Amino acid sequence: MFKEIIIAILSIAIWVMVSLEFIKSSKKEDKENNGRKIVTLMSAGILLTLLLIISLYQNIQL
């Protein structure tokens, strides 16, 4: 269960960073560099979220 907590915290942190980058990208002129950062962060967030879902699904006692 400790592994799931760490993954959840990392996933939340990454999604917060994605949100902040979206806010910054609307204010800055350097949209190409921000776009790459957003894509990278979103990919990491999706991966961690999927890992969390799979891990929690495997722990379901049927």
Secondary structure by P-SEA (a helix, b strand, c coil): caaaaaaaaaaaaaaaaaaaaaaaaacccaaaaaaaaaaaaaaaaaaaaaaaaaaaaaaccc
